[in-house]
Structures are given as C-alpha cells and as structure tokens.
C-alpha cells in the first residue's frame, strides 16, 4: 500500500469510494463534489496496485489550524492499518500546525475510539464549546 498526495483527481474512483462508504450527502451535486477536492489544502490517497482504497482530505492555513474533513477506507480493506497509515501521514505532514480539528457523527463510536488513539479528545474534555451550522 502506498500513500500519495493527490495532485489530480480521478472523480469516478472518488465517487465510488464515497458511495461504497455511504457518504451519499457528498454525491448530490457533482459540481460541489469536484470543488471540494479542488479547493482542499491536501488530499492523500491510499493505493493498492493503483486502486484507490482510502483517503484523507484536509483544509488548513498551514500554520495554526488543520481540519481533517474526511478520512475513509474502502470496506473491503478495513482492519488492515490503512486508516492508521492515512492519519499518521497527515498528522506527520502537518506536524507544525498547532490546532488539529476533526468533526464526526455523535453515534460513530468505533470512529471515536480510532480518533482517540491519535490524541483527539471530545471538545468537552478540553473545556471547549463547539458550534456548527448546516444550511
């Protein structure tokens, strides 16, 4: 397995990965789907024999804030260390950035345990308040 920064995007492979992971909200508007990759600070893909099997997508000012927006692995490749490799890669690449933020669904408990292994804490544990608005 290789992890590479995506400089160009195979949107069919990306759509397939999002679809199989049931991240359907992203797939409602293909113009916006394309834009989210093109406007991201960085997208790193995990590849096996040139097949996209995972990715992590981030937004950052490359100084004080890093948002880990998406991290996913193809279901056929779960429990092989791919998610860990992707997270390690992005955290090492942006090691110099002071604040790292990750938002996830409240009921995604298995994902919560995964994020905690990398030192992420719920905002309440850090004495913070979080606000979000979806339009």
C-alpha positions as CSV (number, residue, x, y, z in Angstrom):
1,X,0.0,0.0,0.0
2,X,1.3,3.5,-1.0
3,X,0.1,6.8,0.3
4,X,0.4,9.6,-2.2
5,X,-0.7,13.3,-2.3
6,X,-3.4,13.6,-5.0
7,X,-2.4,16.3,-7.4
8,X,-5.1,15.3,-9.9
9,X,-8.3,13.6,-9.2
10,X,-10.0,10.5,-10.6
11,X,-13.5,11.6,-9.8
12,X,-15.0,8.2,-10.8
13,X,-12.8,6.4,-8.3
14,X,-13.6,9.1,-5.7
15,X,-17.3,8.8,-6.3
16,X,-17.1,5.0,-6.0
17,X,-15.2,5.3,-2.6
18,X,-17.7,7.8,-1.2
19,X,-20.7,5.7,-2.5
20,X,-19.5,2.4,-1.1
21,X,-18.9,4.1,2.3
22,X,-22.5,5.5,2.1
23,X,-21.4,9.1,2.3
24,X,-24.2,10.0,-0.1
25,X,-24.7,13.6,1.0
26,X,-21.5,14.4,-0.8
27,X,-22.8,12.9,-4.0
28,X,-25.9,15.0,-4.5
29,X,-24.2,17.7,-6.6
30,X,-21.2,16.6,-8.7
31,X,-20.1,20.3,-9.2
32,X,-19.7,20.6,-5.5
33,X,-18.1,17.2,-5.2
34,X,-15.4,18.2,-7.7
35,X,-14.9,21.6,-6.0
36,X,-14.4,20.1,-2.5
37,X,-11.4,18.2,-3.8
38,X,-10.0,21.0,-5.9
39,X,-10.3,23.5,-3.1
40,X,-8.9,21.3,-0.3
41,X,-5.5,22.1,1.1
42,X,-4.4,18.5,0.6
43,X,-5.9,15.1,-0.3
44,X,-3.8,12.0,0.4
45,X,-4.9,8.7,-1.2
46,X,-4.1,5.1,-0.1
47,X,-3.4,2.9,-3.1
48,X,-3.0,-0.8,-3.7
49,X,-1.9,-1.7,-7.2
50,X,-3.1,1.7,-8.4
51,X,-6.6,1.2,-6.9
52,X,-7.8,4.0,-4.5
53,X,-8.6,2.2,-1.3
54,X,-8.7,5.1,1.2
55,X,-8.2,8.8,1.5
56,X,-7.9,11.7,3.9
57,X,-8.9,15.2,2.9
58,X,-7.8,18.3,4.9
59,X,-8.3,22.1,5.0
60,X,-5.6,24.2,6.7
61,X,-3.9,27.6,6.9
62,X,-0.7,25.6,7.3
63,X,0.2,27.4,10.5
64,X,-2.4,27.4,13.3
65,X,-5.4,25.3,12.1
66,X,-5.9,22.0,10.4
67,X,-9.3,20.5,9.7
68,X,-9.4,16.8,9.0
69,X,-12.5,16.8,6.9
70,X,-12.8,13.3,5.5
71,X,-11.0,10.0,6.3
72,X,-12.3,6.8,4.8
73,X,-11.2,3.3,3.8
74,X,-12.9,1.0,1.3
75,X,-14.9,-1.6,3.4
76,X,-13.1,-4.5,1.7
77,X,-9.8,-3.1,3.1
78,X,-10.8,-2.3,6.7
79,X,-8.7,-3.6,9.7
80,X,-5.5,-3.6,7.6
81,X,-4.0,-0.4,9.1
82,X,-4.9,1.8,6.2
83,X,-6.8,4.3,8.3
84,X,-3.9,4.5,10.7
85,X,-1.4,5.0,7.9
86,X,-3.5,7.8,6.5
87,X,-3.9,9.5,9.8
88,X,-0.2,9.1,10.7
89,X,0.7,10.5,7.2
90,X,-1.5,13.6,7.5
91,X,-0.5,14.3,11.2
92,X,3.2,14.0,10.3
93,X,2.8,16.1,7.2
94,X,1.1,18.9,9.2
95,X,3.0,18.3,12.4
96,X,3.9,22.0,12.7
97,X,0.2,23.1,12.8
98,X,-0.8,23.9,16.3
99,X,-4.5,23.0,16.4
100,X,-6.0,20.0,14.7
101,X,-9.8,19.7,14.4
102,X,-11.9,16.7,13.5
103,X,-15.7,16.6,13.5
104,X,-17.6,13.4,13.3
105,X,-21.1,12.0,13.9
106,X,-22.1,11.5,17.5
107,X,-23.1,7.9,17.0
108,X,-20.0,6.8,15.2
109,X,-18.5,5.2,18.4
110,X,-16.0,2.9,16.6
111,X,-14.6,6.0,14.8
112,X,-14.4,7.9,18.1
113,X,-12.1,5.2,19.5
114,X,-10.0,5.4,16.3
115,X,-9.6,9.2,16.7
116,X,-8.7,8.9,20.4
117,X,-5.8,6.7,19.5
118,X,-4.3,9.7,17.8
119,X,-4.7,12.0,20.8
120,X,-8.0,13.6,19.7
121,X,-10.4,14.5,22.6
122,X,-14.0,15.5,22.7
123,X,-14.3,19.3,23.0
124,X,-15.9,19.0,26.4
125,X,-12.8,17.1,27.6
126,X,-10.7,20.1,26.6
127,X,-13.0,22.7,28.2
128,X,-14.1,23.9,24.8
129,X,-17.5,24.7,23.3
130,X,-18.2,23.7,19.7
131,X,-20.8,25.2,17.4
132,X,-21.9,24.1,14.0
133,X,-24.4,25.2,11.4
134,X,-25.7,23.2,8.5
135,X,-27.6,25.0,5.7
